Amino acid sequence: MARSNVPSTIPALGTDASLNRYLSEIRKFPLLTPEQEYMLAKRYQEHQDSEAAAQLVTSHLRLVAKIAMGYRGYGLPVSELISEGNIGLMQGVKKFEPDRGFRLATYAMWWIRASIQEFILRSWSLVKMGTTAAQKKLFFNLRRMKNNIEAFEDGDLHPDDVTKIATHLGVSEDDVVSMNRRMAMGGDTSLNVSMNEDGEGQWQDWLADEGPLQDTVVAEAQEADVRHDMLSSALDDLNDRERHILTERRLAEDPKTLEELSQVYGVSRERVRQIEVRAFEKLQRAMMRIAGERRLLPTG
């Protein structure tokens, strides 16, 4: 493989003011052909070749930026969203298995989104890390749903709109009302804003730290990594069709309908539903098995 004359390290990403420069820099990294991507992934998988890993990461920085831009509505600096997405990309590269037959972008996309979403949840402090998947889904889809039904008012939603959103997202109406009120209260104002025109001091400097201890934060982050790793391992128990249907129905940011997937596979909606249920049951059993195996592993 011919070596590129572009740098192999990730460009520095500072504040949003330098974002345009960063976006310009990452466009210099060439996209990889399937063959190049496979060879680099094999080099990293078999030899832990750091240069190969760097090329895989840098060739997908544009994907991270594109995904991160989709989360701008949560009031957090885009530069921070991209930084978190880059961490997810690195995790995806680390765990990527090229022999499974799909492209790195398809696999890494899940890690990128998960990393950004976890960061947003921590930053907003609206939803605890241990909350249900349905509540997280509500948090990340409420704005889109309100736009779809043209519910632009700042106050409480109309009861009919609450019912529509709750039904579509599979959550209670009380959850919709509560989340809408919380998101209306704020979260869109950054604490990194300077307190005066000289740029000295930030609002966050005047806040008392009432958050969890650092060791608690680290423990929670490690637990999240473990959950991601277990899920990735458990998905290996499913065949390609089961994995795709389950991912599109329960893990995707914008889940597919039974009708859409029935057209993809040329089967009835009921058949897709049956495959989804069977895949979810297999995934649960695999997660329990993996959890049991890990509890039996020696520590230290």
Buried (B, 14 or more C-beta within 10 A) or exposed (E): EEEEEEEBEBBEBEEBEBBEEBBEBBEEBEEBEEEBBBBBBBBBBEEEBEEBBBBBBBBBBBBBBEBBEEBEEBBBBBBBBBBBBBBBBBBBBBBBEBEEEEBBBEBBBBBBBBBBBBBBBBBBEBBEBEEEEEBBBBBBBBEEBBEEBEBEEEEEBEEEBBEBBBEBBEBBBEBBBBBBEBBBEEBEEBEEEEEEEEEEEBEEEEEEEEEEEEEEEEEBEEEBEEEBBBBBBBBEBBEEBBBBBBBBBBBBBEBBEBEEBBEEEEBEBEBBBEBBEBBBEBBEEBBEBBEEEEEEEEEE
